[in-house]
Amino acid sequence: MAKKGWIPAVTLLVTAGLALSGCSNGGNADAGNGPASSQASGSQSGDGSDKSGSEKAELTFMFRGGPDEQAAYKKTVDKFEADHPGVKVKIITTAADQYATKLKAAITGKSAPDVFYLDPGDLKAYVNGGVLLNINSYVQDNKDVDISKVWKKGVDLYRYDGQTVGQGDIYGLPKDLGPFAMGYNKTMFEKAGIPLPDKDKPYTWDEFIQVSQQLTKDTNGDGKLDQWGTGLNVTWNLQSLVWSNGADWIDASRTKVTIDEPKFAEALQLFADIQNKYKATPSIAEAQTLDTYQRWMQGQIGFFPVGPWDLSTYAKLPFDYDLIPYPAGSTGKTATWIGSLGIGVSSKTKYPEQAAALVMYLTASEEGMKMLADAKVQMPNLQDMAQTWAADTSSKPANKEEFLQIVNDYGRPLPGILTYNAEWYNLFFTDIQPVLDGKMTAADYVKQEQPKMQKLLDKAIEQEAKSKSK
Amino acid sequence: MKTNSRLYRKEAYYGYLFILPPVLGFLIFALFPALYSVYGSFTDWDGLGQMNFIGLDNFKDIFQDELFYKAMYNTLFMMIGIPIGLALALLLALGLNRRIPGTTAFRVIYYIPVISSLAAISIMWNLAYNGDFGLVNQFLDLLGIKGPNWLADKHTVKPAIMLMMIWKGLGYTMLLYLAALQSVPKDYYEAAELDGANAFHRLRHITWPMVKPVTFFVVVTGIIGGSQVFTEVNIMTSTGGPEYGSATVVFYVWQKAFGNLQMGYASAMTVILGLFIFIVTLVQFRLDKSSDIHE
């Protein structure tokens, strides 16, 4: 009897153990006493890095990207190695959706890669937590790189003085900037006999809806729609409507959620109405962009967003397309966001100088940037190079200039990256489906959602204060 | 009996050596992280810097956290799939236990999902559930039914994921039942038939009690596994589904820990989940024991 009771007891212990550890496998195993020693060696090697000429400095570089992008970066890293004989770079790539988890697990386990991609939204946490190395002096001292040539808006995303992002020392450099422009199917417009949109004067909302409705039709007479005005995704396209209407998710002090303002509700309502009231998008409950993305590529969608990362894929589109500003709301001014991904150096690296050199090679050097731009995986980071890139009207889209205008003029960062974490901002999109389905008005939604989001924002602010005091 | 002879000592030495790797593995990869996460649950750990002890604050917050309750509800809801899967698996096993041609082929067909990668299967079902061109809705179209946009509707997203999990686990449970069925002595059935028992009686009074250990095993492991569902949800609804309709507890833990830098809070949730599993399993073992005595 006593023997029998043993087995379930052990089983219980094991299963409970497994259940708990299932989520905390993030490399805790070596978190016990490893960090103290590795930290010490990391700080000591600051002055020893000059001696490392005799032995090879081996760096690890962790990044993500599509197949084209990975190939382009690998090639550029090879070139870096050829130019820097003392350095060997070990590349670690992951699938895009697993990158954040793997990186954070590596950081928690005190085994962060020497050089890695970072989301600008994590900058404050990484600096306060002592994860990122201050590379300001390396950037200033590098003779081959002139940081003033790189987009200011891009570099500022990775400056932090302990209080405000955008000021102070550099903790990373932008891998690229991703201005999110609006595109339109030129061939479809010409076939429908609709005058082409002006590339310098944005549509009003009314004009946009009117044109979208005109484009939505049954072209082969089988009684089913097979062409639509647009097909937007709320997560990536609502910003443009909200901002151009003079509203925002958060106030200037970044402490108050402001979605309950009427201007905000108006923009959100319009977004839902394009689908439900004006019927200018494919089928209802259409939240999965996969469909509209595929339809755009098959030439069934009139207006669709275009980022610089799309260009290599869109070069093969069977129709002509071009870029225009997003339609403007009550402010009369167009608006959109600029995405970015940075490259930073771990504070625990043994070779800070070489690691910083790699970052600069990939983000700010003529040679590196030329290789990456030639591979068509991004817009060049260097302003003069970007001018030349945009002026080339021989490749689609002709109006690449729009990308530069977004960066120089009307692009903004996404609201979620402005705060310590993006939980409050993400909640907005988690709960939004009833509005998109037309089961709830935008006005009711923002009223109901504001307090919930405010609570999470307060928590993020509290968390930030704590991380600073450490 | 004295065991301090050289031979005994040597044997014991080798014995311990043999069990050392799994024991070490358990200590390093399961027990230590588990204890560490229990400790972490009482701190404001962000996964990057220091851990400050904050007592029960995390737990207090969790019990007021709407999303935690939602995630818990979703997790429990999807466990409805366990009895459904069980019943289907038993039916299939009964069917395949007969001497009809082609059983091997069927066994293979039902077992393929079990050995397939969960991530690959999730991607496949993701496409199948697509509201516009998905296989599921195309099939329903043939029957004249207009299917919903499965994964974008808060009412259908849980049943949709549940269905996939049943499909994935069916072959495994079926195989266990099949093995159990084949070890039921034939004379029981013969005796029952002589006494005039019909097919239902035989199922109810012979087969069901005889396969009970398997049922028990499947229910226990099913609840333990069902409490930890993550991959399917993460791949099929990467934001936790419409109105968080498919987010499980582990999914929420993952979001908190790796998305929002709240490792301490996330650890506290895993502690609650671990306790939940512990208690449920304990109750099950008690129930199983008491029903054994009555038989």
Boltz contact constraints between the chains, C-beta under 6 A:
constraints:
  - contact:
      token1: [A, 8]
      token2: [B, 285]
      max_distance: 6.0
  - contact:
      token1: [A, 12]
      token2: [B, 281]
      max_distance: 6.0
  - contact:
      token1: [A, 15]
      token2: [B, 224]
      max_distance: 6.0
  - contact:
      token1: [A, 16]
      token2: [B, 274]
      max_distance: 6.0
  - contact:
      token1: [A, 16]
      token2: [B, 278]
      max_distance: 6.0
  - contact:
      token1: [A, 17]
      token2: [B, 30]
      max_distance: 6.0
  - contact:
      token1: [A, 17]
      token2: [B, 31]
      max_distance: 6.0
  - contact:
      token1: [A, 17]
      token2: [B, 34]
      max_distance: 6.0
  - contact:
      token1: [A, 18]
      token2: [B, 30]
      max_distance: 6.0
  - contact:
      token1: [A, 19]
      token2: [B, 274]
      max_distance: 6.0
  - contact:
      token1: [A, 19]
      token2: [B, 277]
      max_distance: 6.0
  - contact:
      token1: [A, 20]
      token2: [B, 34]
      max_distance: 6.0
  - contact:
      token1: [A, 20]
      token2: [B, 37]
      max_distance: 6.0
  - contact:
      token1: [A, 20]
      token2: [B, 270]
      max_distance: 6.0
  - contact:
      token1: [A, 20]
      token2: [B, 274]
      max_distance: 6.0
  - contact:
      token1: [A, 21]
      token2: [B, 30]
      max_distance: 6.0
  - contact:
      token1: [A, 21]
      token2: [B, 33]
      max_distance: 6.0
  - contact:
      token1: [A, 21]
      token2: [B, 34]
      max_distance: 6.0
  - contact:
      token1: [A, 22]
      token2: [B, 228]
      max_distance: 6.0
  - contact:
      token1: [A, 23]
      token2: [B, 253]
      max_distance: 6.0
  - contact:
      token1: [A, 23]
      token2: [B, 270]
      max_distance: 6.0
  - contact:
      token1: [A, 24]
      token2: [B, 33]
      max_distance: 6.0
  - contact:
      token1: [A, 24]
      token2: [B, 37]
      max_distance: 6.0
  - contact:
      token1: [A, 28]
      token2: [B, 33]
      max_distance: 6.0
  - contact:
      token1: [A, 28]
      token2: [B, 36]
      max_distance: 6.0
  - contact:
      token1: [A, 29]
      token2: [B, 28]
      max_distance: 6.0
  - contact:
      token1: [A, 101]
      token2: [B, 258]
      max_distance: 6.0
  - contact:
      token1: [A, 104]
      token2: [B, 258]
      max_distance: 6.0
  - contact:
      token1: [A, 108]
      token2: [B, 47]
      max_distance: 6.0
  - contact:
      token1: [A, 125]
      token2: [B, 261]
      max_distance: 6.0
  - contact:
      token1: [A, 129]
      token2: [B, 48]
      max_distance: 6.0
  - contact:
      token1: [A, 129]
      token2: [B, 49]
      max_distance: 6.0
  - contact:
      token1: [A, 131]
      token2: [B, 48]
      max_distance: 6.0
  - contact:
      token1: [A, 283]
      token2: [B, 132]
      max_distance: 6.0
  - contact:
      token1: [A, 285]
      token2: [B, 149]
      max_distance: 6.0
  - contact:
      token1: [A, 285]
      token2: [B, 152]
      max_distance: 6.0
  - contact:
      token1: [A, 287]
      token2: [B, 152]
      max_distance: 6.0
  - contact:
      token1: [A, 291]
      token2: [B, 132]
      max_distance: 6.0
  - contact:
      token1: [A, 421]
      token2: [B, 260]
      max_distance: 6.0
  - contact:
      token1: [A, 421]
      token2: [B, 261]
      max_distance: 6.0
  - contact:
      token1: [A, 423]
      token2: [B, 260]
      max_distance: 6.0
  - contact:
      token1: [A, 430]
      token2: [B, 244]
      max_distance: 6.0
  - contact:
      token1: [A, 431]
      token2: [B, 243]
      max_distance: 6.0
  - contact:
      token1: [A, 433]
      token2: [B, 242]
      max_distance: 6.0
  - contact:
      token1: [A, 433]
      token2: [B, 243]
      max_distance: 6.0
  - contact:
      token1: [A, 470]
      token2: [B, 49]
      max_distance: 6.0
  - contact:
      token1: [A, 470]
      token2: [B, 50]
      max_distance: 6.0
